[in-house]
Amino acid sequence: MTITQLQYVLAVAEYRNFTLAAQKSFVTQPTLSMQVQKLEDELDVLIFDRGKKPISITEVGKKIVDQAKNIVAEAERIKDIVDQDKGFIGGDFTLGIIPTVMPTLLPMFLPTFVKRYPKVNLIIKEQPTETLIRNIHDGHLDAAIAATPLEIEYIKEKPLYYEPFVGYVPNSHRLAGTKELSVEDLNIEDVLLLQDGHCFRDGVINLCQSSRNNITEHFQIESGSFETLVNLSNEGMGMTLLPYLNTLELDTKKKQNLKHFKNPAPAREISLIHHKSELKIQITEALKDVISGIVRGAIAFQDVKIISPLNKGQ
């Protein structure tokens, strides 16, 4: 039994296709099939049922796949031990970032990180929270930046910063004359939201549900971008809520429509999350230090109340 054979088993288990698994493993299909077959012969069991399309995993195969994940992860940890002992911070590192954080945070920290750690090949993917969680579990992401808490047993969360919600209220809105917003001012009926699947959307809904003005679930418009929500607000379609960092990019005229919340301001917790196995932890910690140091200068809010991104079932 070899680590390579176990890696091939994991590839077949993921893609349920020997040809695709071979492509993703950068080997020929006959080579991969032969190694998987050798392992099955050695163990005297069938890991995969090849008679089904797509290929299915046998009951004993499921147990073998679960154990193979642990063994491959522990084998990779040996490389980490050596790198840490040498003080080496480098190699490939795949980082996922949620869409509502990517445009504002990435330009802030990426130039500094690349300059400080030139030996790290940072591979960045924009993905919704649900996809990030799945890819961390499957080992396709080394870490991710997401809104927390997520309350997932196999994921560790390292808070980076707390980002307040800010109201965008056009002159035609009922709250235009309000100096500071309170949660009680919000009415889910006239708050423009991001499309379903964005954790910031769930945070806004959870915030509005704590308001006495939460009447019925009725969304007039949902959009995929904050820019569209701002433009719709300007057209009299309602107000919206923005993460604080997004408000820094608005022009002077639009900034006049911003209204901050009374303390403690509702905010979202943005964290660096990773698998509890802590593979490549030295790069994860380097990322955390760089991001925390840079964002600390942009967000100096202390008196905030964290709004969970978890879907409360509405």
N, C-alpha and C positions, 0 to 999 in steps of 0.2 A: 504494500500500500504506500502510495506517495502523495505528497502535497499536491502535485500537478494533477494526479487522478481525481483528487477531491475537488480541485478547482474546476475540472471539466464536468464533474457531476453537478456542481452548483450551477454551472452555465446551462446545462441541459434542463435542470430543474426550473430555472428561471424562464428560459425561452421556449421550453417544451418542443424543441425542434433541434435535431442533431446538426443540420447544416448551418442554421443561424447561430447555434452555440459555438460551432467551430469558427465561424466568421468573427464573432465577438471575442473569441479566445486567441485569434490570430494563428490558427493552425488549420491543417486540412481536415476535412470531415472524416476521412478514413482513419487518420491518426487519433482524433478525439474518440471516435466510436470504438476503436481497438482498445484504448486505455480504459474506457468505461467498462467494456466487456471483460477486460483482464481483472478489474476490481470486483466485478460481479462474480467472476469465476473463483477468485480467491476467497470471497465471502460466502460463496455457494448460495447466493440469493439473487433475485431480480430486483434491481432498484427502480427500473422503468418498465412500464407496460408499453411495448412498441406497437402493439396491435391496435391502439387507439389513435385517433387524430383529433386534437393534438396529443402528443405523448403524455401519458399520465404517470404519476408516481405511485408505486405500490405502498402498502401500509408500512412495511418494514423500511421501504425506501424513504418515507417521510422522516422516520427516526434517524436514518443514516444522514440525510440532508441536513437536519437540524444539528447533528453532531459535527458534520463536515464544516458548517459555518463557524462553529466554535474553534475547531482545529486550525482552519485557515487563518482566522483572526489572530489566534495565539502565535502562529508561525510568523505572521507579519509583525507581531509585537517584538519579536527578537530583533528585527531590523531597527525598530524604534529604540530599543534598549541600547544598541550600538551607537545609533545617531546621537542619542541624548548623552551617552558617555563621552562622545567626542565633541559635544557641544555643537553638533551640525544641525542647522535648520535649512533644509532644502528638499528638493524633489517635488513630485506632482502633489497637488492638494486641490481637491474639488470642493468648491463652496457654493451652496445654494442660498439664494436671497429671495424673499417674498417681493412681489411686484410693487407694493406700496412703500417699500423701503429702498429698493434698488436705485431709482433715479436720483434720490437725494443723498443717500449715504455713500454709494460707491465712488462718486467723484471726490468725496471728502477724504477718504482714507486710502484709496488705491495708489495714487502717486507716491505717498509716503511709505506705504508697505513695500511696494516694488523696489524703491530706492534703498530701504533699510535691509530688505531680505532678497537680494538679487538671485539667490540660488533656489528660491521657491518658484515653481511653475504653477501659478494660481489659475485654476480653471473655474470660471464663474458661470453659474446657471440661474436664470430667473425662473422660479417655480412657485406655485401656490403652496400653502402650508401642508395640505394633505399629501401632496407629491413629495415635499421635502421629508416629511416623516417616514413615508414608505421607502424613499431612497436611502435615508440614514439606516433604516432597519436592514435593507438589502445590501448595504455596503457600497452603494454607488455615490454617496456623498460622504466626505470626511467631516464636514460640519455645515451648519446653515445659520442664517440670520433670520429670525422670525419673532412675531409677537408672542409673548408668553404671559401667564403660565399655560403649559400644555398638559401637564399631569400625566405624562407617559412614563411607564416604569423603566424602560430601557434607555431613556434620553436624559442627559444632564443639561441643565440650563445655567448659563453664566450671564446675568444681566449686564448689558452694556450702557443703557441710558433709559430715561423715562421721558417720553415725548407727549406733551400736552395736546389735547384736542383744541382746535380753535374754530370758532364759528365764522362762516362767511355769509354775511347778511346784507343783501342789496337794499337800496333805499326804499324800494316798494314793499318790503316785508314788514310784517306786524312788529318785529323786534328791532326795527331800524333805529328807533330812538333809545334803545337800551344801551347803557354804557358798558356794563358787564353782564355776561350771561350766567344763569344758574341752571342746574339740571331741570328744575321745575318749569323753566321756560320752554323746554323742548316738546314738540309734538311730532310723533313719528309720521303723521299725515303730511307734513310739509317739509320733511328733511329728505333731500335728495341723497340717494345711496349708491355705492359701488355695486357692481353685479354680484350675484351670489358666487361664493367661492373665495371671496376676499375676506381675510380675517378682520380687516379694519371695518368692513361692513357689519360683521357680527358684533364687534365692539360697540359700534354706534347703536345698533339695535338694543344691545344689553343696557347701554346708557339710557336710551329713551324709555326702556321698559321700567326703569326706576323712577320715571317721571309720572306725576299724577295725570298728565295729559295724554298718556298712552291710551288711545281709544280702541281702534281696531287695526289689524294689519292690512295696510293698503298703501302700496308703493306706486306712485304715478310713473316715475322714471328711474331706471337704474342704468348706470354707465360703467365703462371699464377704466375710466381715467378721471383724475381729479380736475384736470384742465376742462374736460367736458362738463363736469358738475358745476364748476365756477361759471362757465359760459351760460349754462342753463339757468343758473341762479340770476345772472344778469338779465336774462330774458323774462324774469318774473315767474319762474316755475317753482320757486321755493328757496329755502336756504340749504346750506350743506355744512359739513364739518370736515376740517382738514387736519392732517398731522402738522405739528409746528414747523418742522423743517421744510415742508412744502410751501409754507407761507413766505419764506425768505426769498423765494424766486418770483413772487408776484410783482407786477409793476406798481408804481406809486398810486395810481388811481384805484387799482383793485385792493391794495392794502388798506385803503380808507374804509372798506366794507368789512374788515376783520374785527371780530369782537372776542375778547378773551373771557374765560370763565372766572368766576369768583373762586378764591382759595377755599378748600383744596381743589385745584383744577383737575378735571378728569384727564387721565393720561393712559397711554399704552406703554407697556414694558417691552423693550426690544432686547433680545438676548442672543448670544451665540450659543447654539445648541449642538450637541454631538452625542454619539453613542457612548454608553457607560464603559465600553471596553477601552476608551481613551487612546485609540490608535492615533499616531501622529500628533500627540498632545502638545509637543513642543511648538508646532506650527499653530495649533489652535490658540495656545496661550500668547504667542507672538501677535496673532491677529487681534485678540482681545485687548492687549495692551495698546496697540496702535489705534484701534477704533475708539476705545474709551478715552484715550488722551486727546484725540482730535475733537470728538463730539462734546467733551466736557466744556470746551471753549464756546460751543454754539448753543448749548442748552444748559442754563444755570438754574433751572427751576428745582425747588426743593419741596414745596408744599403741594403735593399732588395726590390724587387717589387713583390707583391702578384699576382700569376697567378690563376685565377678562375678555380674551378673544374667543373663548370656548362658546360653542353654540348652546344656548340655554334651553333650546326646544321651543322658544318663542311661545 
